């Protein structure tokens, strides 16, 4: 069972797994976000919050994002 935390409504959110670790997911597809092929999972809560901030600020882009020309 996952606990879902509604942190930000900009397309990315976080949820807690049964072990108490966090993963960042795309709120549209509900799939875990991948950065350079690595899932944003197994994180401490502050790491998940920081990843969401970076995604929302455009500092990093998920693998599924469209390429910009």
ROMI-216415 format. One record per atom (N, C-alpha, C): x, y, z; residue in three letters. Coordinates in nm, 3 decimals. Layout:
N
{east:X | north:Y | up:Z | volo:ALA}
...
# end
This chain:
69
{east:0.084 | north:-0.118 | up:0.000 | volo:UNK}
{east:0.000 | north:0.000 | up:0.000 | volo:UNK}
{east:0.088 | north:0.124 | up:0.000 | volo:UNK}
{east:0.056 | north:0.220 | up:-0.083 | volo:UNK}
{east:0.131 | north:0.344 | up:-0.094 | volo:UNK}
{east:0.055 | north:0.457 | up:-0.026 | volo:UNK}
{east:0.129 | north:0.545 | up:0.038 | volo:UNK}
{east:0.072 | north:0.668 | up:0.089 | volo:UNK}
{east:0.103 | north:0.776 | up:-0.012 | volo:UNK}
{east:0.002 | north:0.845 | up:-0.060 | volo:UNK}
{east:0.024 | north:0.951 | up:-0.158 | volo:UNK}
{east:0.019 | north:1.085 | up:-0.087 | volo:UNK}
{east:0.120 | north:1.166 | up:-0.114 | volo:UNK}
{east:0.128 | north:1.300 | up:-0.054 | volo:UNK}
{east:0.111 | north:1.401 | up:-0.167 | volo:UNK}
{east:0.009 | north:1.482 | up:-0.159 | volo:UNK}
{east:-0.013 | north:1.583 | up:-0.262 | volo:UNK}
{east:0.075 | north:1.703 | up:-0.233 | volo:UNK}
{east:0.195 | north:1.701 | up:-0.287 | volo:UNK}
{east:0.297 | north:1.800 | up:-0.258 | volo:UNK}
{east:0.289 | north:1.919 | up:-0.352 | volo:UNK}
{east:0.290 | north:1.891 | up:-0.482 | volo:UNK}
{east:0.283 | north:1.998 | up:-0.580 | volo:UNK}
{east:0.193 | north:1.952 | up:-0.694 | volo:UNK}
{east:0.123 | north:2.043 | up:-0.752 | volo:UNK}
{east:0.029 | north:2.008 | up:-0.858 | volo:UNK}
{east:0.083 | north:2.044 | up:-0.996 | volo:UNK}
{east:0.213 | north:2.046 | up:-1.015 | volo:UNK}
{east:0.273 | north:2.085 | up:-1.142 | volo:UNK}
{east:0.315 | north:1.966 | up:-1.226 | volo:UNK}
{east:0.251 | north:1.850 | up:-1.208 | volo:UNK}
{east:0.284 | north:1.736 | up:-1.290 | volo:UNK}
{east:0.368 | north:1.632 | up:-1.221 | volo:UNK}
{east:0.425 | north:1.662 | up:-1.105 | volo:UNK}
{east:0.506 | north:1.566 | up:-1.032 | volo:UNK}
{east:0.460 | north:1.562 | up:-0.888 | volo:UNK}
{east:0.465 | north:1.443 | up:-0.832 | volo:UNK}
{east:0.423 | north:1.424 | up:-0.693 | volo:UNK}
{east:0.512 | north:1.317 | up:-0.633 | volo:UNK}
{east:0.490 | north:1.288 | up:-0.507 | volo:UNK}
{east:0.568 | north:1.184 | up:-0.439 | volo:UNK}
{east:0.474 | north:1.093 | up:-0.365 | volo:UNK}
{east:0.518 | north:0.969 | up:-0.348 | volo:UNK}
{east:0.442 | north:0.873 | up:-0.269 | volo:UNK}
{east:0.540 | north:0.787 | up:-0.191 | volo:UNK}
{east:0.492 | north:0.739 | up:-0.078 | volo:UNK}
{east:0.576 | north:0.662 | up:0.013 | volo:UNK}
{east:0.547 | north:0.514 | up:-0.006 | volo:UNK}
{east:0.654 | north:0.433 | up:-0.008 | volo:UNK}
{east:0.634 | north:0.290 | up:-0.021 | volo:UNK}
{east:0.622 | north:0.224 | up:0.117 | volo:UNK}
{east:0.605 | north:0.094 | up:0.119 | volo:UNK}
{east:0.583 | north:0.022 | up:0.244 | volo:UNK}
{east:0.704 | north:0.022 | up:0.334 | volo:UNK}
{east:0.822 | north:0.052 | up:0.279 | volo:UNK}
{east:0.945 | north:0.058 | up:0.358 | volo:UNK}
{east:0.972 | north:0.198 | up:0.412 | volo:UNK}
{east:0.884 | north:0.292 | up:0.381 | volo:UNK}
{east:0.900 | north:0.429 | up:0.430 | volo:UNK}
{east:0.984 | north:0.518 | up:0.341 | volo:UNK}
{east:1.025 | north:0.467 | up:0.224 | volo:UNK}
{east:1.102 | north:0.548 | up:0.130 | volo:UNK}
{east:1.006 | north:0.610 | up:0.029 | volo:UNK}
{east:1.055 | north:0.710 | up:-0.043 | volo:UNK}
{east:0.971 | north:0.789 | up:-0.132 | volo:UNK}
{east:1.012 | north:0.771 | up:-0.276 | volo:UNK}
{east:0.914 | north:0.788 | up:-0.367 | volo:UNK}
{east:0.941 | north:0.791 | up:-0.509 | volo:UNK}
{east:0.868 | north:0.910 | up:-0.569 | volo:UNK}
{east:0.927 | north:0.965 | up:-0.674 | volo:UNK}
{east:0.868 | north:1.078 | up:-0.745 | volo:UNK}
{east:0.801 | north:1.021 | up:-0.869 | volo:UNK}
{east:0.675 | north:1.063 | up:-0.893 | volo:UNK}
{east:0.603 | north:1.011 | up:-1.008 | volo:UNK}
{east:0.536 | north:1.123 | up:-1.085 | volo:UNK}
{east:0.508 | north:1.094 | up:-1.211 | volo:UNK}
{east:0.435 | north:1.185 | up:-1.298 | volo:UNK}
{east:0.288 | north:1.174 | up:-1.260 | volo:UNK}
{east:0.227 | north:1.284 | up:-1.220 | volo:UNK}
{east:0.090 | north:1.277 | up:-1.171 | volo:UNK}
{east:-0.012 | north:1.248 | up:-1.281 | volo:UNK}
{east:0.024 | north:1.264 | up:-1.407 | volo:UNK}
{east:-0.066 | north:1.229 | up:-1.517 | volo:UNK}
{east:-0.066 | north:1.079 | up:-1.542 | volo:UNK}
{east:0.055 | north:1.021 | up:-1.556 | volo:UNK}
{east:0.066 | north:0.878 | up:-1.589 | volo:UNK}
{east:0.078 | north:0.790 | up:-1.466 | volo:UNK}
{east:0.112 | north:0.850 | up:-1.352 | volo:UNK}
{east:0.138 | north:0.780 | up:-1.227 | volo:UNK}
{east:0.259 | north:0.688 | up:-1.233 | volo:UNK}
{east:0.344 | north:0.705 | up:-1.334 | volo:UNK}
{east:0.466 | north:0.626 | up:-1.347 | volo:UNK}
{east:0.581 | north:0.699 | up:-1.278 | volo:UNK}
{east:0.672 | north:0.620 | up:-1.221 | volo:UNK}
{east:0.790 | north:0.676 | up:-1.156 | volo:UNK}
{east:0.873 | north:0.752 | up:-1.259 | volo:UNK}
{east:0.919 | north:0.870 | up:-1.223 | volo:UNK}
{east:1.001 | north:0.953 | up:-1.311 | volo:UNK}
{east:1.139 | north:0.890 | up:-1.326 | volo:UNK}
{east:1.189 | north:0.887 | up:-1.450 | volo:UNK}
{east:1.323 | north:0.840 | up:-1.479 | volo:UNK}
{east:1.410 | north:0.958 | up:-1.520 | volo:UNK}
{east:1.529 | north:0.965 | up:-1.464 | volo:UNK}
{east:1.629 | north:1.064 | up:-1.503 | volo:UNK}
{east:1.752 | north:0.986 | up:-1.548 | volo:UNK}
{east:1.792 | north:1.004 | up:-1.674 | volo:UNK}
{east:1.904 | north:0.929 | up:-1.731 | volo:UNK}
{east:1.889 | north:0.779 | up:-1.708 | volo:UNK}
{east:1.766 | north:0.730 | up:-1.721 | volo:UNK}
{east:1.739 | north:0.588 | up:-1.708 | volo:UNK}
{east:1.726 | north:0.536 | up:-1.566 | volo:UNK}
{east:1.745 | north:0.623 | up:-1.468 | volo:UNK}
{east:1.736 | north:0.581 | up:-1.328 | volo:UNK}
{east:1.607 | north:0.631 | up:-1.265 | volo:UNK}
{east:1.535 | north:0.542 | up:-1.196 | volo:UNK}
{east:1.409 | north:0.584 | up:-1.133 | volo:UNK}
{east:1.434 | north:0.671 | up:-1.010 | volo:UNK}
{east:1.349 | north:0.770 | up:-0.992 | volo:UNK}
{east:1.355 | north:0.852 | up:-0.871 | volo:UNK}
{east:1.274 | north:0.780 | up:-0.764 | volo:UNK}
{east:1.334 | north:0.678 | up:-0.706 | volo:UNK}
{east:1.269 | north:0.598 | up:-0.603 | volo:UNK}
{east:1.372 | north:0.559 | up:-0.498 | volo:UNK}
{east:1.324 | north:0.510 | up:-0.384 | volo:UNK}
{east:1.414 | north:0.474 | up:-0.275 | volo:UNK}
{east:1.476 | north:0.597 | up:-0.211 | volo:UNK}
{east:1.403 | north:0.708 | up:-0.211 | volo:UNK}
{east:1.455 | north:0.836 | up:-0.164 | volo:UNK}
{east:1.406 | north:0.868 | up:-0.023 | volo:UNK}
{east:1.483 | north:0.949 | up:0.046 | volo:UNK}
{east:1.436 | north:1.010 | up:0.170 | volo:UNK}
{east:1.337 | north:1.120 | up:0.129 | volo:UNK}
{east:1.250 | north:1.160 | up:0.219 | volo:UNK}
{east:1.147 | north:1.258 | up:0.183 | volo:UNK}
{east:1.207 | north:1.390 | up:0.135 | volo:UNK}
{east:1.314 | north:1.438 | up:0.200 | volo:UNK}
{east:1.374 | north:1.564 | up:0.156 | volo:UNK}
{east:1.437 | north:1.551 | up:0.018 | volo:UNK}
{east:1.488 | north:1.434 | up:-0.017 | volo:UNK}
{east:1.543 | north:1.412 | up:-0.151 | volo:UNK}
{east:1.432 | north:1.414 | up:-0.255 | volo:UNK}
{east:1.318 | north:1.353 | up:-0.223 | volo:UNK}
{east:1.204 | north:1.355 | up:-0.315 | volo:UNK}
{east:1.154 | north:1.498 | up:-0.335 | volo:UNK}
{east:1.145 | north:1.574 | up:-0.225 | volo:UNK}
{east:1.101 | north:1.715 | up:-0.234 | volo:UNK}
{east:1.195 | north:1.795 | up:-0.323 | volo:UNK}
{east:1.325 | north:1.775 | up:-0.307 | volo:UNK}
{east:1.424 | north:1.847 | up:-0.388 | volo:UNK}
{east:1.414 | north:1.806 | up:-0.535 | volo:UNK}
{east:1.394 | north:1.678 | up:-0.562 | volo:UNK}
{east:1.380 | north:1.633 | up:-0.700 | volo:UNK}
{east:1.258 | north:1.696 | up:-0.765 | volo:UNK}
{east:1.147 | north:1.704 | up:-0.692 | volo:UNK}
{east:1.025 | north:1.768 | up:-0.744 | volo:UNK}
{east:1.052 | north:1.915 | up:-0.772 | volo:UNK}
{east:1.121 | north:1.982 | up:-0.682 | volo:UNK}
{east:1.154 | north:2.124 | up:-0.703 | volo:UNK}
{east:1.237 | north:2.141 | up:-0.830 | volo:UNK}
{east:1.339 | north:2.056 | up:-0.847 | volo:UNK}
{east:1.426 | north:2.066 | up:-0.964 | volo:UNK}
{east:1.350 | north:2.036 | up:-1.093 | volo:UNK}
{east:1.261 | north:1.939 | up:-1.090 | volo:UNK}
{east:1.179 | north:1.909 | up:-1.207 | volo:UNK}
{east:1.088 | north:2.026 | up:-1.241 | volo:UNK}
{east:1.023 | north:2.083 | up:-1.141 | volo:UNK}
{east:0.932 | north:2.195 | up:-1.164 | volo:UNK}
{east:1.004 | north:2.320 | up:-1.210 | volo:UNK}
{east:1.127 | north:2.339 | up:-1.163 | volo:UNK}
{east:1.206 | north:2.457 | up:-1.203 | volo:UNK}
{east:1.278 | north:2.437 | up:-1.336 | volo:UNK}
{east:1.270 | north:2.317 | up:-1.394 | volo:UNK}
{east:1.336 | north:2.291 | up:-1.521 | volo:UNK}
{east:1.485 | north:2.267 | up:-1.509 | volo:UNK}
{east:1.535 | north:2.246 | up:-1.387 | volo:UNK}
{east:1.678 | north:2.220 | up:-1.368 | volo:UNK}
{east:1.716 | north:2.081 | up:-1.419 | volo:UNK}
{east:1.622 | north:1.988 | up:-1.413 | volo:UNK}
{east:1.638 | north:1.854 | up:-1.469 | volo:UNK}
{east:1.511 | north:1.821 | up:-1.545 | volo:UNK}
{east:1.523 | north:1.731 | up:-1.641 | volo:UNK}
{east:1.407 | north:1.689 | up:-1.720 | volo:UNK}
{east:1.393 | north:1.538 | up:-1.713 | volo:UNK}
{east:1.272 | north:1.491 | up:-1.701 | volo:UNK}
{east:1.251 | north:1.346 | up:-1.701 | volo:UNK}
{east:1.279 | north:1.288 | up:-1.839 | volo:UNK}
{east:1.316 | north:1.160 | up:-1.843 | volo:UNK}
{east:1.346 | north:1.096 | up:-1.969 | volo:UNK}
{east:1.229 | north:1.101 | up:-2.067 | volo:UNK}
{east:1.106 | north:1.106 | up:-2.016 | volo:UNK}
{east:0.989 | north:1.106 | up:-2.103 | volo:UNK}
{east:0.953 | north:1.242 | up:-2.159 | volo:UNK}
{east:1.026 | north:1.347 | up:-2.118 | volo:UNK}
{east:0.990 | north:1.481 | up:-2.167 | volo:UNK}
{east:1.032 | north:1.497 | up:-2.313 | volo:UNK}
{east:0.953 | north:1.574 | up:-2.389 | volo:UNK}
{east:0.988 | north:1.595 | up:-2.529 | volo:UNK}
{east:1.117 | north:1.676 | up:-2.541 | volo:UNK}
{east:1.195 | north:1.643 | up:-2.642 | volo:UNK}
{east:1.320 | north:1.718 | up:-2.665 | volo:UNK}
{east:1.287 | north:1.857 | up:-2.717 | volo:UNK}
{east:1.364 | north:1.954 | up:-2.672 | volo:UNK}
{east:1.344 | north:2.090 | up:-2.721 | volo:UNK}
{east:1.437 | north:2.114 | up:-2.839 | volo:UNK}
{east:1.390 | north:2.183 | up:-2.942 | volo:UNK}
{east:1.474 | north:2.206 | up:-3.061 | volo:UNK}
{east:1.590 | north:2.298 | up:-3.033 | volo:UNK}
# end
